[in-house]
């Protein structure tokens, strides 16, 4: 989920004026007060922004404001966390990895890093939020919710699974397919200093590096109202960024480079699979058949997709396989994957045009999207044909 917001450190350049008499220890007290004020301001801004982005129900606003503010309020500098003797060796190495990844993203990829991911927040749940996705029973076009700043979004986030499932039930009563899934990371799109959440430390190192770079791409570029381009581009940049990071830091022969390449190839393979497997559904939904006949025929296609994915799964990296063989399939499930896997081959083709220079490719992706906001995927495709 992209928990959109802006703010943090720059809001607290306190009062300029004449120096005041200071008692012994006053400087330390004032510094602590300044930290507290910054946290209060950041939390209040996060609350206000989440309220603006969260939909129209007052209770939903309030919960979003509270949870978003809590994530920001509880941030600790990673340097402080690393100084704790009780920290496990695995957690320590992964937090150190995050700091290296963010520096690589800043210096090698020119992503907007600022103070993102230099703090840490402990969370209780394995998911930060639960996202609800939906689609009509006869369409692979996602149902969308409209929020200020970000425009139309093909998912809606909740801070408890029960709330997300209630929303899904409400949508199902309107004859929509639904899908509820957990989310473990977010980006404030450059509005706040995003923390590393403790549940991210459960990820393998290659996937963790990819997630951090993915979210930093969102922080660098975001196209309001086009979540599919935002997520697919970020997915590609995160995957390739992980390969580039481990190549630069551990050498091309590193086992982690091999793992990162396997994850990258698995994602491209899965993207092709989705494109091939959804084509018959698109054809069915475009037909003039009666709805009851469409619903009957789509079930046979869903069964075939599951069977074909079961055959594909063993060829995917163990670090990055997907769940189409483990869950009931409907349009909302497929749409939720399609948002993240559209045209990955075209991004790869564009990168080949730039001779494997990921930094140049990222700049090209952003430039093409800015020049052609009406259809950035076509712009990337057209450029990649060269």
C-alpha positions as CSV (number, residue, x, y, z in Angstrom):
1,X,0.0,0.0,0.0
2,X,1.2,3.5,-0.8
3,X,0.5,5.5,2.3
4,X,0.8,8.9,0.6
5,X,2.0,11.9,2.7
6,X,4.8,14.7,2.9
7,X,6.9,16.1,5.7
8,X,9.3,15.4,8.4
9,X,12.4,17.2,9.4
10,X,12.2,20.5,7.5
11,X,9.0,21.7,9.3
12,X,10.8,22.5,12.5
13,X,13.2,25.2,11.9
14,X,12.0,26.8,15.1
15,X,11.8,30.5,15.9
16,X,14.6,32.6,14.7
17,X,15.3,35.5,17.1
18,X,17.5,36.8,19.8
19,X,19.2,34.2,21.9
20,X,17.6,33.6,25.3
21,X,19.4,33.1,28.6
22,X,19.9,29.4,29.2
23,X,20.1,27.5,32.4
24,X,22.5,24.6,32.8
25,X,21.2,21.6,30.8
26,X,18.7,23.8,28.9
27,X,20.2,22.9,25.6
28,X,19.7,19.2,26.1
29,X,16.1,19.8,27.2
30,X,15.4,22.0,24.2
31,X,16.8,19.5,21.8
32,X,14.5,16.8,23.3
33,X,11.6,19.2,23.1
34,X,12.5,19.9,19.4
35,X,12.5,16.1,18.7
36,X,9.2,15.8,20.4
37,X,7.8,18.8,18.4
38,X,9.1,17.3,15.1
39,X,7.4,14.0,15.9
40,X,4.1,15.6,16.8
41,X,4.2,17.7,13.6
42,X,5.1,14.7,11.4
43,X,2.5,12.5,13.1
44,X,-0.2,15.2,12.7
45,X,0.7,15.7,9.0
46,X,0.6,12.0,8.4
47,X,-2.8,11.8,10.1
48,X,-4.2,14.7,8.1
49,X,-2.9,13.2,4.8
50,X,-4.0,9.7,5.5
51,X,-7.5,11.1,6.4
52,X,-7.5,12.9,3.0
53,X,-6.5,9.7,1.2
54,X,-8.5,7.1,3.0
55,X,-12.0,7.4,1.5
56,X,-15.2,9.0,2.8
57,X,-16.1,7.2,6.0
58,X,-15.3,9.1,9.2
59,X,-14.3,6.0,11.1
60,X,-12.0,4.9,8.3
61,X,-10.4,8.4,8.4
62,X,-9.9,8.2,12.2
63,X,-8.3,4.7,12.1
64,X,-6.1,5.6,9.2
65,X,-4.9,8.8,10.9
66,X,-4.2,7.0,14.1
67,X,-2.3,4.1,12.6
68,X,-0.2,6.2,10.2
69,X,0.7,8.6,12.9
70,X,1.7,5.7,15.2
71,X,4.1,4.3,12.5
72,X,5.9,7.6,12.2
73,X,5.9,8.4,15.9
74,X,7.6,5.2,16.9
75,X,10.5,5.6,14.5
76,X,14.0,5.1,15.9
77,X,17.3,5.9,14.0
78,X,18.7,2.6,12.7
79,X,22.1,3.7,14.1
80,X,20.5,3.6,17.6
81,X,18.9,0.2,17.0
82,X,22.3,-1.2,15.8
83,X,23.8,-0.1,19.1
84,X,21.5,-2.4,21.0
85,X,23.3,-5.5,22.3
86,X,20.1,-7.6,22.3
87,X,19.7,-7.2,18.5
88,X,19.9,-10.6,16.7
89,X,22.7,-11.1,14.2
90,X,20.2,-11.6,11.4
91,X,18.3,-8.4,12.2
92,X,21.6,-6.5,12.5
93,X,22.9,-7.6,9.1
94,X,19.6,-6.8,7.4
95,X,19.4,-3.3,8.9
96,X,23.0,-2.8,7.8
97,X,22.0,-4.0,4.4
98,X,19.1,-1.5,4.2
99,X,21.5,1.4,4.9
100,X,23.8,0.1,2.1
101,X,20.9,-0.3,-0.3
102,X,19.6,3.2,0.3
103,X,23.1,4.7,-0.3
104,X,23.5,2.7,-3.5
105,X,20.1,3.9,-4.7
106,X,21.1,7.5,-4.0
107,X,24.6,7.4,-5.6
108,X,24.2,4.8,-8.4
109,X,20.6,5.1,-9.4
110,X,19.9,8.7,-8.5
111,X,16.7,7.8,-6.7
112,X,15.2,10.2,-4.2
113,X,16.3,8.9,-0.8
114,X,16.6,11.9,1.5
115,X,16.1,10.4,5.0
116,X,13.9,7.5,4.0
117,X,14.8,4.1,5.5
118,X,17.3,5.4,8.0
119,X,14.8,4.8,10.8
120,X,13.1,1.7,12.1
121,X,9.6,1.0,13.5
122,X,8.7,-2.2,15.2
123,X,5.2,-3.4,14.2
124,X,3.2,-6.3,15.7
125,X,1.6,-7.7,12.6
126,X,3.1,-9.4,9.6
127,X,1.1,-7.0,7.4
128,X,1.1,-3.2,7.7
129,X,-2.2,-3.1,6.1
130,X,-4.7,-5.3,4.2
131,X,-5.6,-4.3,0.7
132,X,-9.0,-5.0,-0.9
133,X,-9.0,-5.3,-4.7
134,X,-12.1,-5.8,-6.8
135,X,-13.3,-6.3,-10.4
136,X,-16.5,-7.0,-12.2
137,X,-17.3,-10.7,-12.7
138,X,-17.1,-10.2,-16.5
139,X,-14.1,-7.9,-16.7
140,X,-10.3,-7.7,-16.0
141,X,-10.6,-3.9,-15.5
142,X,-10.0,-3.2,-11.8
143,X,-12.6,-1.5,-9.6
144,X,-11.1,1.8,-8.4
145,X,-11.4,4.1,-5.4
146,X,-10.7,7.8,-5.9
147,X,-8.5,9.7,-3.3
148,X,-7.1,13.2,-3.3
149,X,-3.5,13.6,-4.5
150,X,-3.2,10.0,-5.9
151,X,-6.4,9.9,-8.0
152,X,-8.0,6.6,-8.9
153,X,-6.4,3.6,-7.1
154,X,-7.3,-0.1,-7.7
155,X,-7.1,-1.1,-4.1
156,X,-8.2,0.2,-0.7
157,X,-6.2,-0.4,2.5
158,X,-7.4,-1.4,6.0
159,X,-5.4,-1.7,9.2
160,X,-7.2,-5.0,10.2
161,X,-8.0,-8.1,8.1
162,X,-11.5,-8.1,9.6
163,X,-12.3,-4.6,8.3
164,X,-10.9,-5.5,4.8
165,X,-13.0,-8.6,4.7
166,X,-16.1,-6.7,5.6
167,X,-15.4,-4.3,2.7
168,X,-14.9,-7.3,0.4
169,X,-18.3,-8.7,1.5
170,X,-19.9,-5.4,0.7
171,X,-18.4,-5.4,-2.8
172,X,-19.4,-9.0,-3.4
173,X,-23.0,-8.1,-2.6
174,X,-22.7,-5.7,-5.6
175,X,-21.7,-8.7,-7.8
176,X,-17.9,-7.9,-7.8
177,X,-15.1,-10.4,-7.5
178,X,-12.8,-9.5,-4.5
179,X,-9.4,-10.3,-3.2
180,X,-7.9,-9.4,0.2
181,X,-4.1,-9.5,0.6
182,X,-1.5,-8.4,3.1
183,X,1.0,-5.5,2.5
184,X,4.3,-5.4,4.2
185,X,5.8,-2.1,2.9
186,X,4.8,1.4,1.9
187,X,6.1,4.6,0.4
188,X,5.0,8.1,1.4
189,X,6.1,9.2,-2.1
190,X,8.7,11.6,-0.6
191,X,6.4,13.3,1.9
192,X,7.8,11.7,5.0
193,X,10.9,9.9,6.2
194,X,9.7,6.4,5.7
195,X,10.9,3.9,8.4
196,X,12.0,0.3,7.8
197,X,9.2,-1.8,9.4
198,X,10.3,-4.7,11.5
199,X,8.3,-7.2,9.5
200,X,10.5,-6.5,6.4
201,X,13.4,-8.1,8.3
202,X,11.7,-11.5,7.8
203,X,12.4,-11.2,4.0
204,X,15.4,-12.8,2.3
205,X,18.1,-10.3,1.7
206,X,17.7,-10.3,-2.1
207,X,13.9,-9.6,-1.7
208,X,14.5,-7.0,1.0
209,X,16.9,-5.1,-1.3
210,X,14.4,-5.2,-4.1
211,X,11.6,-3.9,-1.9
212,X,13.6,-1.0,-0.6
213,X,14.6,0.1,-4.2
214,X,11.0,-0.5,-5.3
215,X,9.7,1.9,-2.7
216,X,12.4,4.4,-3.4
217,X,11.3,4.5,-7.0
218,X,7.8,5.4,-5.8
219,X,9.4,8.2,-3.8
220,X,11.2,9.4,-6.9
221,X,8.3,9.2,-9.4
222,X,4.6,8.7,-9.0
223,X,2.0,9.1,-11.7
224,X,-1.3,9.9,-10.0
225,X,-4.2,7.8,-11.3
226,X,-2.1,5.2,-13.0
227,X,-1.2,2.6,-10.3
228,X,-0.5,-0.1,-12.9
229,X,2.3,1.9,-14.4
230,X,3.6,3.0,-11.0
231,X,3.7,-0.5,-9.7
232,X,5.0,-2.3,-12.7
233,X,7.8,0.2,-13.3
234,X,8.7,0.1,-9.6
235,X,8.6,-3.7,-9.7
236,X,11.1,-3.7,-12.6
237,X,13.4,-1.1,-11.1
238,X,13.4,-3.0,-7.7
239,X,14.2,-6.3,-9.3
240,X,17.0,-5.0,-11.5
241,X,18.2,-2.7,-8.7
242,X,18.8,-5.7,-6.5
243,X,20.9,-7.4,-9.2
244,X,22.9,-4.2,-9.6
245,X,23.3,-3.6,-5.9
246,X,24.7,-7.1,-5.1
247,X,26.9,-7.0,-8.3
248,X,28.4,-3.7,-7.1
249,X,28.9,-4.7,-3.5
250,X,29.7,-8.5,-3.6
251,X,30.9,-9.0,-7.2
252,X,29.3,-10.6,-10.2
253,X,30.1,-14.1,-9.1
254,X,28.3,-13.7,-5.7
255,X,25.7,-16.2,-4.9
256,X,23.3,-13.4,-4.0
257,X,23.8,-11.9,-7.5
258,X,22.7,-15.3,-8.9
259,X,19.7,-15.3,-6.5
260,X,18.8,-11.8,-7.6
261,X,19.0,-12.7,-11.2
262,X,16.8,-15.8,-10.6
263,X,14.2,-13.6,-8.9
264,X,14.3,-11.1,-11.8
265,X,13.9,-13.9,-14.4
266,X,11.1,-15.5,-12.4
267,X,9.2,-12.2,-12.4
268,X,9.6,-11.8,-16.1
269,X,8.5,-15.4,-16.6
270,X,5.4,-14.9,-14.4
271,X,4.6,-11.6,-16.3
272,X,4.6,-13.5,-19.6
273,X,2.5,-16.3,-18.0
274,X,-0.1,-13.7,-16.9
275,X,-0.3,-12.1,-20.3
276,X,-0.8,-15.5,-22.0
277,X,-3.3,-16.9,-19.5
278,X,-5.5,-13.8,-19.3
279,X,-5.8,-13.4,-23.1
280,X,-8.6,-16.1,-23.4
281,X,-10.4,-14.4,-20.5
282,X,-10.2,-11.0,-22.2
283,X,-11.6,-12.6,-25.4
284,X,-14.5,-14.2,-23.5
285,X,-15.4,-11.0,-21.7
286,X,-15.4,-9.1,-25.0
287,X,-17.9,-11.5,-26.5
288,X,-21.6,-11.0,-26.7
289,X,-22.4,-14.1,-24.8
290,X,-25.0,-13.9,-22.0
291,X,-23.6,-13.3,-18.6
292,X,-24.6,-16.8,-17.2
293,X,-22.7,-18.4,-20.1
294,X,-19.7,-16.1,-19.5
295,X,-19.6,-17.1,-15.8
296,X,-19.8,-20.8,-16.7
297,X,-17.0,-20.6,-19.3
298,X,-14.7,-18.5,-17.1
299,X,-14.6,-21.2,-14.4
300,X,-13.1,-23.6,-16.9
301,X,-10.5,-21.0,-17.8
302,X,-9.7,-20.4,-14.1
303,X,-9.1,-24.1,-13.7
304,X,-6.8,-24.1,-16.6
305,X,-4.8,-21.1,-15.3
306,X,-4.4,-22.9,-11.9
307,X,-3.2,-26.1,-13.7
308,X,-0.8,-24.2,-15.9
309,X,0.6,-22.3,-13.0
310,X,1.1,-25.5,-11.0
311,X,3.3,-26.7,-13.9
312,X,5.2,-23.4,-14.1
313,X,5.8,-23.0,-10.4
314,X,8.8,-25.4,-10.0
315,X,10.7,-23.3,-12.6
316,X,10.4,-20.1,-10.6
317,X,12.9,-19.0,-8.0
318,X,12.2,-20.3,-4.6
319,X,12.6,-16.8,-3.3
320,X,9.9,-15.5,-5.5
321,X,7.0,-17.8,-6.4
322,X,3.4,-16.8,-6.4
323,X,0.2,-18.2,-5.0
324,X,-2.1,-18.9,-7.9
325,X,-2.0,-22.6,-7.1
326,X,-2.8,-22.0,-3.4
327,X,-5.9,-19.7,-3.6
328,X,-9.2,-19.6,-5.4
329,X,-8.9,-17.6,-8.7
330,X,-11.2,-14.8,-9.7
331,X,-10.9,-11.6,-11.7
332,X,-9.8,-9.6,-8.7
333,X,-7.0,-12.0,-7.9
334,X,-5.7,-11.8,-11.5
335,X,-6.1,-8.0,-11.6
336,X,-4.1,-7.6,-8.4
337,X,-1.2,-9.5,-10.0
338,X,-1.6,-7.7,-13.4
339,X,-1.1,-4.3,-11.7
340,X,2.5,-5.3,-10.8
341,X,3.5,-7.3,-13.9
342,X,2.5,-5.4,-16.9
343,X,5.0,-5.1,-19.7
344,X,8.1,-6.1,-17.7
345,X,9.6,-7.4,-20.9
346,X,9.3,-3.9,-22.4
347,X,11.1,-2.3,-19.5
348,X,13.8,-5.0,-20.0
349,X,13.9,-4.2,-23.7
350,X,14.3,-0.5,-22.9
351,X,17.2,-1.3,-20.6
352,X,18.9,-3.3,-23.4
353,X,18.6,-0.1,-25.5
354,X,20.6,1.6,-22.9
355,X,23.2,-1.2,-22.9
356,X,22.2,-2.4,-19.4
357,X,22.7,1.0,-17.8
358,X,19.9,0.9,-15.1
359,X,20.5,4.5,-14.1
360,X,19.9,5.7,-17.7
361,X,16.9,3.3,-18.0
362,X,15.2,4.7,-14.9
363,X,15.7,8.3,-16.2
364,X,14.2,7.2,-19.5
365,X,11.2,5.5,-17.9
366,X,10.4,8.6,-15.9
367,X,10.9,11.0,-18.9
368,X,8.7,8.9,-21.2
369,X,5.9,8.7,-18.6
370,X,6.1,12.5,-18.0
371,X,6.0,13.2,-21.8
372,X,3.2,10.7,-22.5
373,X,1.0,10.6,-19.4
374,X,-2.0,9.5,-21.5
375,X,-0.3,6.1,-22.2
376,X,3.1,5.6,-20.6
377,X,3.2,1.9,-21.4
378,X,2.8,2.6,-25.1
379,X,5.6,5.2,-24.8
380,X,7.9,2.7,-23.3
381,X,7.0,0.1,-25.9
382,X,7.6,2.5,-28.7
383,X,11.0,3.6,-27.4
384,X,12.0,0.0,-26.7
385,X,11.4,-1.0,-30.4
386,X,14.5,1.0,-31.4
